[in-house]
Amino acid sequence: MTAPVARRPGKREPPREPPRVLVVDDDRLVLATVADGLREAGYAVDTAESAEQARERVAQARPDIALLDVRMPGESGIALARWLRRHEIPFLFLTAYGDAAIVREAVEEGALGYLIKPVDIPQLVAALEAALQRAEDIRRLRETEAQLQRALSGSRYTSMAVGLIMERHRLTEKEAFERLRRFARSQRRRIDEVAEELVRSEELVNLVK
């Protein structure tokens, strides 16, 4: 009797690390309450009571997103947000101040959300998830723009191919480049090779969808 062949267990995906949130607030009670609630919700949480402490936390472990108070002793949350933006760390505000001028300034600095205290943890989690998704969309857009600039500056065929796709399909430059990149990836070829072939063959332009 032939022994049954043992099946190898399927390869498991490694567990994803929880998003890391930096919570910055000079009110220790608020800080502890929010941090504990987010940890219970499954986030990795670091805390800071000032902008100076926040920079130290960022140096120790870069957060995926920061949750900031507006008014704190010393440097304000708005100034800290400006610093975070320069380091491409997304942020949103959780504050007791809903003044229109402050909200407008926060938005101008790139805030992905502005919540007024008190906020319960489920509301905060929903806002954080929306902000994290928006931050990922922005990151991908920046990546595509960088790839576009590298491609257009490095290959005249790529630039010409993007122009042809724009004209044929009535697309913006970014949209045309993204279509070209997807098509090259589907062909498992370099984008400059596909671009040169496309420029030399008008029929190929119609295949780039």
N, C-alpha and C positions, 0 to 999 in steps of 0.2 A: 504494500500500500504506500503510495507516494505521500510524503509528508507535505502538508499544506505550506505554500510559500507565504512567509511573513510579509505583510504589507508595511512599507516604510511610512511612518506617520507624515502627514502633510507638513510642509514647512510653515511655521507660524511667523506671523509678522511680529517684529519686536515691539514691545509695548511703547506707546507714544508717551513722551514726557508731558506732564500737565503744563499749561501755559504759566509762565512766571509773571506775577503782578507785583509791581512796586507801589505800595500805598504810602503817601506822604501827607501827614497832617500833624499839626502841633498839639491838637487835643488828644491826649493819651487814651481817654475813654473811647472816643470815636475810632481812633486808630486800632485799638485792641478789638473792638466790636466788629469792625469791618474786616480786619485781618482774620479773625476767628471764623467769621461767616464764610469768607471766601475759601479758607482752607477746608472747611466742611463741605463746600461745594466742589472740591477737587482741584483747586488751584495751588500752585506753589507761591507762597507770599513772602515778600521782604517788606520791612517797614522802616520809615524814617520820619523824624520829627521836625526836620528842617531841610532846606535846599542843600546845605552843606553835607548833611548826613546822606541825602539822596544820591549825591555824586559819589560818595564813598561806597554806597550799596551797588551802584552801577558798575564801579570799578571792580567790585568783588564778584558780581554775577549780573550779566546784562539781562534786563527784564524784557519780556515780550511786549509789555505795555505798562504804562504808569498811570496811577489814579491820584490826582493832585487836589489839594485844597488851594484856594486862591490867596487868602490873607494869612500870612505866617510871620512871626518875628524874623527880622533880618530880610533876606531875599524873598520876594513874593513867589507865589506859584506860577504867575505869568512869566516871570524872568526865568524860572526853572524850566518851564515849558519851552522857552526859546532855546535854552541850552540842549534840552532833549531833542528838539527838532534838528538842531545842527548835527546831532549824533544819530539821527534817523531812528529814534525810539518813539513809537506812537504813544499818545497820552489822551486822557480825558479828565474832566474836572468833576469833583464831588465837593460841593461847597454850600454854605448857608446863604451866599449872596447871589441874588438873581438880577442885579442891576443891569440894565440893557447895555450900558457902556462896557461893563466888564465882560458880559457875554460876547459882545462884538469883538472885543480885544482878544478873547480866548479863541474865537473862531478864526480870526486873522492870523493867529500864531499856529493854527493847524490842529486845534483840538478836534477829536473824533466824537466827542460827546460832552454834554454839560448837564449835570444832575444837581438838583437842589435837595439838600438835607431837610428832613430825614428821608432816607430811601431804604426799603427793605432789601434783603439779600437777593431774592428772586429777580427783582427789578434791576438790581446792580449787575447780576450775572447776565441778564438779557442784554444790557447796554454794553457790557464788556465783550460778549460774543460778537455783537454787531460791529463793535469797534475793531476787534481783532480781524474779522473778515474784511472790513474796509481797509485795514492796514495791509493785509495780504494782497488785496487787489492793487493797492498803490505800489507795493513792492514789485509785483509782476509787471505793472505798467512801466515803472522805471527801468526794469531789467530789459523789457522789450525796446524801450527808447534807446538804451545804451547799446544794445545789439544792433539796432537800426543804424545808429550813428557810426559804429565800428564798420558795419557792412558797407554802408554808402561811401565811407571815406577810404575803404580798403579795396573796393572793386568797382570799376566803372561799369562792368556788366550787371552787377547787382543794382546799381543806381538806375541803369537803363531798363532793367527788367521790372523794377518797381514802378517806373514811369509808365511802361506798357500796360501793366496790370491796372494801375490807376485809371488810365484812359479807357481801357477796354471794359472794365467793370464798374467805372464811376465810383472809385474808392478814395479815401484819404491815403496819404503816404504811409501812415502807421498800419492801416488796415491792409494795404497792398503788401507791405513787407511781411506782416503776420501770415498772410495767405501763402506768400512765397516760402516762408520758413516752414510752414506746415507741410507744403507740398514736397519740399526737399527732404524733410524728415520722413515722410511716407515712402519716399524713394530710397531712403537710407544713403543719401549722398550729401556732399557739401553744398551749401547754399550758393557759393560762387560758381560751381560747376553747372548746377541747374539753371542759374541765371544766364550764363553764357549760352547754354543750349536754347533757352527760351528766347533770347534776343535773336538767335540765328534761325529760329523756327516760329513763325507767327501762329501756326496751328497749336503749338504747345501752350500759348497764352490762354486759350479757351479751356485747357485742362486744369488750370490753377483755380481751384474753387475752395 
